[in-house]
C-alpha cells in the first residue's frame, strides 16, 4: 500500500513538471507568433513597394 502512495506522489510530481513545461512552450509559441505578426505588419509597406516595382518593370507574376 505504501508503494501506491509513493507512486501517486511521483506521478503528481511528473504531472506538475509537464504542466510547467507546457506553459513554457505555450509562452514561447506566443512570443514567436507575436514576433511574426509584428514583422509582417512592419514590412507590409515594403512588400507593397516591391510588388509595385515588379508591376512597373513588367515582372509581376514572373518568378
Beta strands, then each sheet from edge to edge (+ up, - down):
end
